[in-house]
Amino acid sequence: YAPYWRKDARGIICGLTAFTTKNHIIRAALEAVCFQTRDILEAMNKDCGMPLSKLHVDGKMTSNDLLMQLQADLVGIPVLRAQS
């Protein structure tokens, strides 16, 4: 996955208990998307030497308010949805 380009990369979910719910797993998946996006943005900033001041996003996942807030919190810049 970007920006590491390791086709052999695999994932696991650790720490599951009898009390882990579907919502916990969904949130973990959303957080994983946000962390991967942050990794890509950090690689872009390093390569370009010009940090982003805002992140424009579009697509179906951007309708998820929690996802957009998590992303904004992780990247530390405004996340702006495209107008529909």
HTML snippet that shows the backbone in 3Dmol.js (N, CA, C, O; Angstrom):
<script src="https://3Dmol.org/build/3Dmol-min.js"></script>
<div id="view" style="width:600px;height:400px;position:relative"></div>
<script>
const pdb = `
ATOM      1  N   TYR A   1       0.837  -1.183   0.000  1.00  0.00           N
ATOM      2  CA  TYR A   1       0.000   0.000   0.000  1.00  0.00           C
ATOM      3  C   TYR A   1       0.877   1.239   0.000  1.00  0.00           C
ATOM      4  O   TYR A   1       2.022   1.209   0.451  1.00  0.00           O
ATOM      5  N   ALA A   2       0.336   2.300  -0.500  1.00  0.00           N
ATOM      6  CA  ALA A   2       1.081   3.560  -0.580  1.00  0.00           C
ATOM      7  C   ALA A   2       1.312   4.110   0.821  1.00  0.00           C
ATOM      8  O   ALA A   2       0.453   3.920   1.681  1.00  0.00           O
ATOM      9  N   PRO A   3       2.389   4.761   1.086  1.00  0.00           N
ATOM     10  CA  PRO A   3       3.500   5.049   0.173  1.00  0.00           C
ATOM     11  C   PRO A   3       4.611   4.011   0.238  1.00  0.00           C
ATOM     12  O   PRO A   3       5.721   4.289  -0.215  1.00  0.00           O
ATOM     13  N   TYR A   4       4.358   2.840   0.775  1.00  0.00           N
ATOM     14  CA  TYR A   4       5.422   1.851   0.973  1.00  0.00           C
ATOM     15  C   TYR A   4       5.532   0.853  -0.171  1.00  0.00           C
ATOM     16  O   TYR A   4       6.594   0.265  -0.372  1.00  0.00           O
ATOM     17  N   TRP A   5       4.461   0.652  -0.920  1.00  0.00           N
ATOM     18  CA  TRP A   5       4.431  -0.204  -2.102  1.00  0.00           C
ATOM     19  C   TRP A   5       4.945  -1.605  -1.814  1.00  0.00           C
ATOM     20  O   TRP A   5       5.794  -2.133  -2.532  1.00  0.00           O
ATOM     21  N   ARG A   6       4.425  -2.189  -0.769  1.00  0.00           N
ATOM     22  CA  ARG A   6       4.788  -3.566  -0.427  1.00  0.00           C
ATOM     23  C   ARG A   6       3.618  -4.472  -0.782  1.00  0.00           C
ATOM     24  O   ARG A   6       2.617  -4.520  -0.068  1.00  0.00           O
ATOM     25  N   LYS A   7       3.752  -5.181  -1.877  1.00  0.00           N
ATOM     26  CA  LYS A   7       2.656  -6.053  -2.296  1.00  0.00           C
ATOM     27  C   LYS A   7       2.474  -7.249  -1.365  1.00  0.00           C
ATOM     28  O   LYS A   7       1.450  -7.930  -1.421  1.00  0.00           O
ATOM     29  N   ASP A   8       3.463  -7.506  -0.508  1.00  0.00           N
ATOM     30  CA  ASP A   8       3.353  -8.610   0.435  1.00  0.00           C
ATOM     31  C   ASP A   8       2.780  -8.175   1.786  1.00  0.00           C
ATOM     32  O   ASP A   8       2.682  -8.987   2.707  1.00  0.00           O
ATOM     33  N   ALA A   9       2.403  -6.909   1.907  1.00  0.00           N
ATOM     34  CA  ALA A   9       1.878  -6.393   3.176  1.00  0.00           C
ATOM     35  C   ALA A   9       0.574  -7.113   3.536  1.00  0.00           C
ATOM     36  O   ALA A   9      -0.259  -7.397   2.676  1.00  0.00           O
ATOM     37  N   ARG A  10       0.429  -7.391   4.800  1.00  0.00           N
ATOM     38  CA  ARG A  10      -0.774  -8.042   5.315  1.00  0.00           C
ATOM     39  C   ARG A  10      -1.242  -7.279   6.542  1.00  0.00           C
ATOM     40  O   ARG A  10      -0.488  -6.499   7.123  1.00  0.00           O
ATOM     41  N   GLY A  11      -2.471  -7.505   6.928  1.00  0.00           N
ATOM     42  CA  GLY A  11      -2.994  -6.825   8.106  1.00  0.00           C
ATOM     43  C   GLY A  11      -3.589  -7.820   9.092  1.00  0.00           C
ATOM     44  O   GLY A  11      -3.985  -8.927   8.729  1.00  0.00           O
ATOM     45  N   ILE A  12      -3.638  -7.396  10.341  1.00  0.00           N
ATOM     46  CA  ILE A  12      -4.272  -8.202  11.372  1.00  0.00           C
ATOM     47  C   ILE A  12      -4.971  -7.251  12.341  1.00  0.00           C
ATOM     48  O   ILE A  12      -4.641  -6.068  12.421  1.00  0.00           O
ATOM     49  N   ILE A  13      -5.910  -7.777  13.050  1.00  0.00           N
ATOM     50  CA  ILE A  13      -6.570  -7.012  14.104  1.00  0.00           C
ATOM     51  C   ILE A  13      -6.190  -7.675  15.418  1.00  0.00           C
ATOM     52  O   ILE A  13      -6.534  -8.831  15.662  1.00  0.00           O
ATOM     53  N   CYS A  14      -5.482  -6.941  16.261  1.00  0.00           N
ATOM     54  CA  CYS A  14      -5.020  -7.467  17.550  1.00  0.00           C
ATOM     55  C   CYS A  14      -5.907  -6.953  18.676  1.00  0.00           C
ATOM     56  O   CYS A  14      -6.568  -5.923  18.548  1.00  0.00           O
ATOM     57  N   GLY A  15      -5.907  -7.672  19.754  1.00  0.00           N
ATOM     58  CA  GLY A  15      -6.573  -7.210  20.959  1.00  0.00           C
ATOM     59  C   GLY A  15      -8.066  -7.464  21.003  1.00  0.00           C
ATOM     60  O   GLY A  15      -8.761  -6.882  21.836  1.00  0.00           O
ATOM     61  N   LEU A  16      -8.576  -8.316  20.132  1.00  0.00           N
ATOM     62  CA  LEU A  16     -10.002  -8.623  20.164  1.00  0.00           C
ATOM     63  C   LEU A  16     -10.340  -9.393  21.436  1.00  0.00           C
ATOM     64  O   LEU A  16      -9.596 -10.272  21.870  1.00  0.00           O
ATOM     65  N   THR A  17     -11.463  -9.046  22.012  1.00  0.00           N
ATOM     66  CA  THR A  17     -11.956  -9.753  23.192  1.00  0.00           C
ATOM     67  C   THR A  17     -13.408 -10.133  22.950  1.00  0.00           C
ATOM     68  O   THR A  17     -13.973  -9.831  21.899  1.00  0.00           O
ATOM     69  N   ALA A  18     -13.995 -10.781  23.909  1.00  0.00           N
ATOM     70  CA  ALA A  18     -15.412 -11.128  23.814  1.00  0.00           C
ATOM     71  C   ALA A  18     -16.288  -9.881  23.804  1.00  0.00           C
ATOM     72  O   ALA A  18     -17.461  -9.940  23.434  1.00  0.00           O
ATOM     73  N   PHE A  19     -15.713  -8.751  24.213  1.00  0.00           N
ATOM     74  CA  PHE A  19     -16.480  -7.508  24.278  1.00  0.00           C
ATOM     75  C   PHE A  19     -16.264  -6.609  23.066  1.00  0.00           C
ATOM     76  O   PHE A  19     -16.846  -5.527  22.987  1.00  0.00           O
ATOM     77  N   THR A  20     -15.437  -7.045  22.125  1.00  0.00           N
ATOM     78  CA  THR A  20     -15.219  -6.274  20.903  1.00  0.00           C
ATOM     79  C   THR A  20     -16.474  -6.365  20.049  1.00  0.00           C
ATOM     80  O   THR A  20     -17.001  -7.450  19.801  1.00  0.00           O
ATOM     81  N   THR A  21     -16.940  -5.204  19.605  1.00  0.00           N
ATOM     82  CA  THR A  21     -18.156  -5.167  18.797  1.00  0.00           C
ATOM     83  C   THR A  21     -17.829  -4.870  17.336  1.00  0.00           C
ATOM     84  O   THR A  21     -16.702  -4.519  16.986  1.00  0.00           O
ATOM     85  N   LYS A  22     -18.839  -5.022  16.509  1.00  0.00           N
ATOM     86  CA  LYS A  22     -18.708  -4.673  15.095  1.00  0.00           C
ATOM     87  C   LYS A  22     -18.290  -3.211  14.959  1.00  0.00           C
ATOM     88  O   LYS A  22     -17.488  -2.873  14.088  1.00  0.00           O
ATOM     89  N   ASN A  23     -18.828  -2.349  15.809  1.00  0.00           N
ATOM     90  CA  ASN A  23     -18.487  -0.925  15.742  1.00  0.00           C
ATOM     91  C   ASN A  23     -17.018  -0.667  16.060  1.00  0.00           C
ATOM     92  O   ASN A  23     -16.416   0.236  15.478  1.00  0.00           O
ATOM     93  N   HIS A  24     -16.431  -1.437  16.967  1.00  0.00           N
ATOM     94  CA  HIS A  24     -15.002  -1.294  17.257  1.00  0.00           C
ATOM     95  C   HIS A  24     -14.168  -1.613  16.011  1.00  0.00           C
ATOM     96  O   HIS A  24     -13.205  -0.914  15.698  1.00  0.00           O
ATOM     97  N   ILE A  25     -14.556  -2.673  15.315  1.00  0.00           N
ATOM     98  CA  ILE A  25     -13.810  -3.088  14.122  1.00  0.00           C
ATOM     99  C   ILE A  25     -13.983  -2.067  13.003  1.00  0.00           C
ATOM    100  O   ILE A  25     -13.033  -1.766  12.282  1.00  0.00           O
ATOM    101  N   ILE A  26     -15.191  -1.537  12.860  1.00  0.00           N
ATOM    102  CA  ILE A  26     -15.434  -0.508  11.843  1.00  0.00           C
ATOM    103  C   ILE A  26     -14.596   0.726  12.131  1.00  0.00           C
ATOM    104  O   ILE A  26     -13.980   1.285  11.224  1.00  0.00           O
ATOM    105  N   ARG A  27     -14.570   1.152  13.379  1.00  0.00           N
ATOM    106  CA  ARG A  27     -13.764   2.327  13.724  1.00  0.00           C
ATOM    107  C   ARG A  27     -12.280   2.065  13.460  1.00  0.00           C
ATOM    108  O   ARG A  27     -11.573   2.948  12.974  1.00  0.00           O
ATOM    109  N   ALA A  28     -11.812   0.876  13.772  1.00  0.00           N
ATOM    110  CA  ALA A  28     -10.409   0.540  13.508  1.00  0.00           C
ATOM    111  C   ALA A  28     -10.108   0.627  12.014  1.00  0.00           C
ATOM    112  O   ALA A  28      -9.039   1.098  11.625  1.00  0.00           O
ATOM    113  N   ALA A  29     -11.034   0.181  11.181  1.00  0.00           N
ATOM    114  CA  ALA A  29     -10.837   0.265   9.730  1.00  0.00           C
ATOM    115  C   ALA A  29     -10.792   1.721   9.275  1.00  0.00           C
ATOM    116  O   ALA A  29      -9.961   2.085   8.443  1.00  0.00           O
ATOM    117  N   LEU A  30     -11.680   2.556   9.815  1.00  0.00           N
ATOM    118  CA  LEU A  30     -11.672   3.979   9.465  1.00  0.00           C
ATOM    119  C   LEU A  30     -10.369   4.640   9.901  1.00  0.00           C
ATOM    120  O   LEU A  30      -9.790   5.435   9.161  1.00  0.00           O
ATOM    121  N   GLU A  31      -9.916   4.309  11.095  1.00  0.00           N
ATOM    122  CA  GLU A  31      -8.652   4.874  11.575  1.00  0.00           C
ATOM    123  C   GLU A  31      -7.487   4.436  10.691  1.00  0.00           C
ATOM    124  O   GLU A  31      -6.572   5.219  10.435  1.00  0.00           O
ATOM    125  N   ALA A  32      -7.520   3.188  10.224  1.00  0.00           N
ATOM    126  CA  ALA A  32      -6.452   2.701   9.347  1.00  0.00           C
ATOM    127  C   ALA A  32      -6.401   3.505   8.051  1.00  0.00           C
ATOM    128  O   ALA A  32      -5.318   3.837   7.569  1.00  0.00           O
ATOM    129  N   VAL A  33      -7.564   3.818   7.487  1.00  0.00           N
ATOM    130  CA  VAL A  33      -7.618   4.648   6.280  1.00  0.00           C
ATOM    131  C   VAL A  33      -6.978   6.000   6.557  1.00  0.00           C
ATOM    132  O   VAL A  33      -6.201   6.500   5.743  1.00  0.00           O
ATOM    133  N   CYS A  34      -7.301   6.590   7.697  1.00  0.00           N
ATOM    134  CA  CYS A  34      -6.766   7.912   8.046  1.00  0.00           C
ATOM    135  C   CYS A  34      -5.256   7.879   8.260  1.00  0.00           C
ATOM    136  O   CYS A  34      -4.549   8.781   7.811  1.00  0.00           O
ATOM    137  N   PHE A  35      -4.764   6.864   8.932  1.00  0.00           N
ATOM    138  CA  PHE A  35      -3.316   6.764   9.152  1.00  0.00           C
ATOM    139  C   PHE A  35      -2.579   6.557   7.832  1.00  0.00           C
ATOM    140  O   PHE A  35      -1.502   7.117   7.630  1.00  0.00           O
ATOM    141  N   GLN A  36      -3.153   5.756   6.931  1.00  0.00           N
ATOM    142  CA  GLN A  36      -2.509   5.547   5.635  1.00  0.00           C
ATOM    143  C   GLN A  36      -2.503   6.842   4.831  1.00  0.00           C
ATOM    144  O   GLN A  36      -1.508   7.161   4.181  1.00  0.00           O
ATOM    145  N   THR A  37      -3.592   7.583   4.866  1.00  0.00           N
ATOM    146  CA  THR A  37      -3.638   8.869   4.170  1.00  0.00           C
ATOM    147  C   THR A  37      -2.600   9.818   4.748  1.00  0.00           C
ATOM    148  O   THR A  37      -1.924  10.530   4.005  1.00  0.00           O
ATOM    149  N   ARG A  38      -2.471   9.832   6.070  1.00  0.00           N
ATOM    150  CA  ARG A  38      -1.452  10.685   6.691  1.00  0.00           C
ATOM    151  C   ARG A  38      -0.053  10.296   6.223  1.00  0.00           C
ATOM    152  O   ARG A  38       0.772  11.168   5.949  1.00  0.00           O
ATOM    153  N   ASP A  39       0.221   9.004   6.131  1.00  0.00           N
ATOM    154  CA  ASP A  39       1.529   8.557   5.645  1.00  0.00           C
ATOM    155  C   ASP A  39       1.798   9.065   4.231  1.00  0.00           C
ATOM    156  O   ASP A  39       2.911   9.490   3.921  1.00  0.00           O
ATOM    157  N   ILE A  40       0.785   9.021   3.380  1.00  0.00           N
ATOM    158  CA  ILE A  40       0.937   9.506   2.003  1.00  0.00           C
ATOM    159  C   ILE A  40       1.204  11.003   1.996  1.00  0.00           C
ATOM    160  O   ILE A  40       2.089  11.470   1.280  1.00  0.00           O
ATOM    161  N   LEU A  41       0.451  11.757   2.783  1.00  0.00           N
ATOM    162  CA  LEU A  41       0.645  13.210   2.833  1.00  0.00           C
ATOM    163  C   LEU A  41       2.022  13.564   3.367  1.00  0.00           C
ATOM    164  O   LEU A  41       2.657  14.495   2.871  1.00  0.00           O
ATOM    165  N   GLU A  42       2.492  12.835   4.374  1.00  0.00           N
ATOM    166  CA  GLU A  42       3.834  13.095   4.903  1.00  0.00           C
ATOM    167  C   GLU A  42       4.902  12.810   3.848  1.00  0.00           C
ATOM    168  O   GLU A  42       5.887  13.543   3.753  1.00  0.00           O
ATOM    169  N   ALA A  43       4.716  11.753   3.056  1.00  0.00           N
ATOM    170  CA  ALA A  43       5.663  11.448   1.979  1.00  0.00           C
ATOM    171  C   ALA A  43       5.638  12.546   0.919  1.00  0.00           C
ATOM    172  O   ALA A  43       6.685  12.937   0.403  1.00  0.00           O
ATOM    173  N   MET A  44       4.449  13.040   0.597  1.00  0.00           N
ATOM    174  CA  MET A  44       4.337  14.135  -0.377  1.00  0.00           C
ATOM    175  C   MET A  44       5.021  15.387   0.145  1.00  0.00           C
ATOM    176  O   MET A  44       5.752  16.051  -0.589  1.00  0.00           O
ATOM    177  N   ASN A  45       4.787  15.709   1.401  1.00  0.00           N
ATOM    178  CA  ASN A  45       5.415  16.895   1.995  1.00  0.00           C
ATOM    179  C   ASN A  45       6.933  16.776   1.961  1.00  0.00           C
ATOM    180  O   ASN A  45       7.633  17.743   1.659  1.00  0.00           O
ATOM    181  N   LYS A  46       7.435  15.589   2.272  1.00  0.00           N
ATOM    182  CA  LYS A  46       8.885  15.371   2.268  1.00  0.00           C
ATOM    183  C   LYS A  46       9.450  15.520   0.855  1.00  0.00           C
ATOM    184  O   LYS A  46      10.482  16.162   0.663  1.00  0.00           O
ATOM    185  N   ASP A  47       8.778  14.932  -0.126  1.00  0.00           N
ATOM    186  CA  ASP A  47       9.256  14.982  -1.512  1.00  0.00           C
ATOM    187  C   ASP A  47       9.165  16.378  -2.108  1.00  0.00           C
ATOM    188  O   ASP A  47      10.050  16.800  -2.852  1.00  0.00           O
ATOM    189  N   CYS A  48       8.096  17.094  -1.781  1.00  0.00           N
ATOM    190  CA  CYS A  48       7.867  18.418  -2.379  1.00  0.00           C
ATOM    191  C   CYS A  48       8.484  19.545  -1.568  1.00  0.00           C
ATOM    192  O   CYS A  48       8.774  20.616  -2.102  1.00  0.00           O
ATOM    193  N   GLY A  49       8.683  19.306  -0.285  1.00  0.00           N
ATOM    194  CA  GLY A  49       9.210  20.359   0.572  1.00  0.00           C
ATOM    195  C   GLY A  49       8.234  21.496   0.795  1.00  0.00           C
ATOM    196  O   GLY A  49       8.623  22.590   1.204  1.00  0.00           O
ATOM    197  N   MET A  50       6.960  21.231   0.525  1.00  0.00           N
ATOM    198  CA  MET A  50       5.934  22.255   0.680  1.00  0.00           C
ATOM    199  C   MET A  50       4.737  21.643   1.410  1.00  0.00           C
ATOM    200  O   MET A  50       3.930  20.949   0.793  1.00  0.00           O
ATOM    201  N   PRO A  51       4.616  21.891   2.706  1.00  0.00           N
ATOM    202  CA  PRO A  51       3.509  21.280   3.449  1.00  0.00           C
ATOM    203  C   PRO A  51       2.154  21.789   2.970  1.00  0.00           C
ATOM    204  O   PRO A  51       2.004  22.945   2.574  1.00  0.00           O
ATOM    205  N   LEU A  52       1.179  20.897   3.017  1.00  0.00           N
ATOM    206  CA  LEU A  52      -0.182  21.274   2.634  1.00  0.00           C
ATOM    207  C   LEU A  52      -0.813  22.126   3.725  1.00  0.00           C
ATOM    208  O   LEU A  52      -0.556  21.929   4.913  1.00  0.00           O
ATOM    209  N   SER A  53      -1.637  23.069   3.309  1.00  0.00           N
ATOM    210  CA  SER A  53      -2.359  23.888   4.278  1.00  0.00           C
ATOM    211  C   SER A  53      -3.802  23.417   4.434  1.00  0.00           C
ATOM    212  O   SER A  53      -4.483  23.792   5.389  1.00  0.00           O
ATOM    213  N   LYS A  54      -4.268  22.590   3.490  1.00  0.00           N
ATOM    214  CA  LYS A  54      -5.616  22.024   3.567  1.00  0.00           C
ATOM    215  C   LYS A  54      -5.664  20.793   2.675  1.00  0.00           C
ATOM    216  O   LYS A  54      -4.853  20.639   1.761  1.00  0.00           O
ATOM    217  N   LEU A  55      -6.619  19.924   2.950  1.00  0.00           N
ATOM    218  CA  LEU A  55      -6.784  18.692   2.193  1.00  0.00           C
ATOM    219  C   LEU A  55      -8.181  18.680   1.596  1.00  0.00           C
ATOM    220  O   LEU A  55      -9.173  18.692   2.325  1.00  0.00           O
ATOM    221  N   HIS A  56      -8.261  18.654   0.266  1.00  0.00           N
ATOM    222  CA  HIS A  56      -9.548  18.558  -0.427  1.00  0.00           C
ATOM    223  C   HIS A  56      -9.856  17.082  -0.655  1.00  0.00           C
ATOM    224  O   HIS A  56      -9.002  16.334  -1.130  1.00  0.00           O
ATOM    225  N   VAL A  57     -11.064  16.667  -0.321  1.00  0.00           N
ATOM    226  CA  VAL A  57     -11.457  15.262  -0.434  1.00  0.00           C
ATOM    227  C   VAL A  57     -12.766  15.145  -1.199  1.00  0.00           C
ATOM    228  O   VAL A  57     -13.579  16.069  -1.215  1.00  0.00           O
ATOM    229  N   ASP A  58     -12.956  13.991  -1.835  1.00  0.00           N
ATOM    230  CA  ASP A  58     -14.228  13.717  -2.498  1.00  0.00           C
ATOM    231  C   ASP A  58     -14.466  12.217  -2.489  1.00  0.00           C
ATOM    232  O   ASP A  58     -13.599  11.446  -2.078  1.00  0.00           O
ATOM    233  N   GLY A  59     -15.622  11.812  -2.936  1.00  0.00           N
ATOM    234  CA  GLY A  59     -15.971  10.398  -2.962  1.00  0.00           C
ATOM    235  C   GLY A  59     -16.943  10.035  -1.856  1.00  0.00           C
ATOM    236  O   GLY A  59     -17.200  10.822  -0.946  1.00  0.00           O
ATOM    237  N   LYS A  60     -17.465   8.850  -1.952  1.00  0.00           N
ATOM    238  CA  LYS A  60     -18.517   8.386  -1.039  1.00  0.00           C
ATOM    239  C   LYS A  60     -18.081   8.375   0.427  1.00  0.00           C
ATOM    240  O   LYS A  60     -18.876   8.687   1.313  1.00  0.00           O
ATOM    241  N   MET A  61     -16.826   8.017   0.684  1.00  0.00           N
ATOM    242  CA  MET A  61     -16.384   7.936   2.084  1.00  0.00           C
ATOM    243  C   MET A  61     -16.397   9.294   2.776  1.00  0.00           C
ATOM    244  O   MET A  61     -16.438   9.357   4.004  1.00  0.00           O
ATOM    245  N   THR A  62     -16.364  10.371   2.014  1.00  0.00           N
ATOM    246  CA  THR A  62     -16.337  11.697   2.630  1.00  0.00           C
ATOM    247  C   THR A  62     -17.670  12.068   3.266  1.00  0.00           C
ATOM    248  O   THR A  62     -17.754  13.070   3.976  1.00  0.00           O
ATOM    249  N   SER A  63     -18.707  11.282   3.026  1.00  0.00           N
ATOM    250  CA  SER A  63     -19.996  11.547   3.682  1.00  0.00           C
ATOM    251  C   SER A  63     -19.987  11.073   5.138  1.00  0.00           C
ATOM    252  O   SER A  63     -20.930  11.342   5.882  1.00  0.00           O
ATOM    253  N   ASN A  64     -18.938  10.376   5.545  1.00  0.00           N
ATOM    254  CA  ASN A  64     -18.821   9.883   6.918  1.00  0.00           C
ATOM    255  C   ASN A  64     -18.170  10.962   7.780  1.00  0.00           C
ATOM    256  O   ASN A  64     -16.970  11.214   7.671  1.00  0.00           O
ATOM    257  N   ASP A  65     -18.969  11.595   8.636  1.00  0.00           N
ATOM    258  CA  ASP A  65     -18.473  12.693   9.476  1.00  0.00           C
ATOM    259  C   ASP A  65     -17.350  12.247  10.408  1.00  0.00           C
ATOM    260  O   ASP A  65     -16.374  12.974  10.596  1.00  0.00           O
ATOM    261  N   LEU A  66     -17.483  11.057  10.992  1.00  0.00           N
ATOM    262  CA  LEU A  66     -16.441  10.558  11.889  1.00  0.00           C
ATOM    263  C   LEU A  66     -15.121  10.397  11.137  1.00  0.00           C
ATOM    264  O   LEU A  66     -14.072  10.805  11.636  1.00  0.00           O
ATOM    265  N   LEU A  67     -15.164   9.818   9.967  1.00  0.00           N
ATOM    266  CA  LEU A  67     -13.958   9.629   9.164  1.00  0.00           C
ATOM    267  C   LEU A  67     -13.292  10.960   8.853  1.00  0.00           C
ATOM    268  O   LEU A  67     -12.073  11.086   8.971  1.00  0.00           O
ATOM    269  N   MET A  68     -14.069  11.940   8.464  1.00  0.00           N
ATOM    270  CA  MET A  68     -13.498  13.241   8.111  1.00  0.00           C
ATOM    271  C   MET A  68     -12.896  13.935   9.329  1.00  0.00           C
ATOM    272  O   MET A  68     -11.867  14.601   9.218  1.00  0.00           O
ATOM    273  N   GLN A  69     -13.535  13.782  10.495  1.00  0.00           N
ATOM    274  CA  GLN A  69     -12.979  14.388  11.709  1.00  0.00           C
ATOM    275  C   GLN A  69     -11.699  13.679  12.135  1.00  0.00           C
ATOM    276  O   GLN A  69     -10.722  14.327  12.512  1.00  0.00           O
ATOM    277  N   LEU A  70     -11.703  12.350  12.075  1.00  0.00           N
ATOM    278  CA  LEU A  70     -10.486  11.597  12.392  1.00  0.00           C
ATOM    279  C   LEU A  70      -9.344  12.025  11.479  1.00  0.00           C
ATOM    280  O   LEU A  70      -8.214  12.217  11.930  1.00  0.00           O
ATOM    281  N   GLN A  71      -9.651  12.175  10.185  1.00  0.00           N
ATOM    282  CA  GLN A  71      -8.608  12.567   9.232  1.00  0.00           C
ATOM    283  C   GLN A  71      -8.068  13.950   9.551  1.00  0.00           C
ATOM    284  O   GLN A  71      -6.855  14.158   9.555  1.00  0.00           O
ATOM    285  N   ALA A  72      -8.953  14.890   9.816  1.00  0.00           N
ATOM    286  CA  ALA A  72      -8.516  16.250  10.149  1.00  0.00           C
ATOM    287  C   ALA A  72      -7.664  16.249  11.414  1.00  0.00           C
ATOM    288  O   ALA A  72      -6.653  16.948  11.482  1.00  0.00           O
ATOM    289  N   ASP A  73      -8.062  15.479  12.400  1.00  0.00           N
ATOM    290  CA  ASP A  73      -7.290  15.412  13.647  1.00  0.00           C
ATOM    291  C   ASP A  73      -5.896  14.833  13.407  1.00  0.00           C
ATOM    292  O   ASP A  73      -4.920  15.304  13.992  1.00  0.00           O
ATOM    293  N   LEU A  74      -5.800  13.827  12.559  1.00  0.00           N
ATOM    294  CA  LEU A  74      -4.508  13.176  12.312  1.00  0.00           C
ATOM    295  C   LEU A  74      -3.559  14.013  11.461  1.00  0.00           C
ATOM    296  O   LEU A  74      -2.353  14.029  11.707  1.00  0.00           O
ATOM    297  N   VAL A  75      -4.098  14.706  10.463  1.00  0.00           N
ATOM    298  CA  VAL A  75      -3.209  15.473   9.579  1.00  0.00           C
ATOM    299  C   VAL A  75      -2.987  16.889  10.084  1.00  0.00           C
ATOM    300  O   VAL A  75      -2.043  17.557   9.662  1.00  0.00           O
ATOM    301  N   GLY A  76      -3.844  17.352  10.980  1.00  0.00           N
ATOM    302  CA  GLY A  76      -3.646  18.667  11.584  1.00  0.00           C
ATOM    303  C   GLY A  76      -3.891  19.836  10.656  1.00  0.00           C
ATOM    304  O   GLY A  76      -3.410  20.942  10.904  1.00  0.00           O
ATOM    305  N   ILE A  77      -4.638  19.602   9.585  1.00  0.00           N
ATOM    306  CA  ILE A  77      -5.020  20.679   8.663  1.00  0.00           C
ATOM    307  C   ILE A  77      -6.506  20.512   8.341  1.00  0.00           C
ATOM    308  O   ILE A  77      -7.068  19.435   8.544  1.00  0.00           O
ATOM    309  N   PRO A  78      -7.142  21.574   7.841  1.00  0.00           N
ATOM    310  CA  PRO A  78      -8.552  21.439   7.480  1.00  0.00           C
ATOM    311  C   PRO A  78      -8.757  20.412   6.364  1.00  0.00           C
ATOM    312  O   PRO A  78      -7.980  20.348   5.411  1.00  0.00           O
ATOM    313  N   VAL A  79      -9.806  19.617   6.499  1.00  0.00           N
ATOM    314  CA  VAL A  79     -10.205  18.663   5.471  1.00  0.00           C
ATOM    315  C   VAL A  79     -11.494  19.202   4.867  1.00  0.00           C
ATOM    316  O   VAL A  79     -12.509  19.320   5.552  1.00  0.00           O
ATOM    317  N   LEU A  80     -11.446  19.527   3.584  1.00  0.00           N
ATOM    318  CA  LEU A  80     -12.565  20.182   2.912  1.00  0.00           C
ATOM    319  C   LEU A  80     -13.225  19.230   1.930  1.00  0.00           C
ATOM    320  O   LEU A  80     -12.578  18.717   1.017  1.00  0.00           O
ATOM    321  N   ARG A  81     -14.526  18.997   2.126  1.00  0.00           N
ATOM    322  CA  ARG A  81     -15.278  18.129   1.220  1.00  0.00           C
ATOM    323  C   ARG A  81     -15.618  18.871  -0.065  1.00  0.00           C
ATOM    324  O   ARG A  81     -15.847  20.081  -0.062  1.00  0.00           O
ATOM    325  N   ALA A  82     -15.646  18.119  -1.164  1.00  0.00           N
ATOM    326  CA  ALA A  82     -16.079  18.687  -2.437  1.00  0.00           C
ATOM    327  C   ALA A  82     -17.570  19.003  -2.355  1.00  0.00           C
ATOM    328  O   ALA A  82     -18.328  18.317  -1.670  1.00  0.00           O
ATOM    329  N   GLN A  83     -17.966  20.036  -3.055  1.00  0.00           N
ATOM    330  CA  GLN A  83     -19.388  20.374  -3.115  1.00  0.00           C
ATOM    331  C   GLN A  83     -20.100  19.347  -3.978  1.00  0.00           C
ATOM    332  O   GLN A  83     -19.607  18.970  -5.041  1.00  0.00           O
ATOM    333  N   SER A  84     -21.267  18.895  -3.515  1.00  0.00           N
ATOM    334  CA  SER A  84     -21.988  17.891  -4.306  1.00  0.00           C
ATOM    335  C   SER A  84     -23.080  18.511  -5.126  1.00  0.00           C
ATOM    336  O   SER A  84     -23.784  17.808  -5.850  1.00  0.00           O
TER     337      SER A  84
END
`;
const viewer = $3Dmol.createViewer("view");
viewer.addModel(pdb, "pdb");
viewer.setStyle({}, {cartoon: {color: "spectrum"}});
viewer.zoomTo();
viewer.render();
</script>
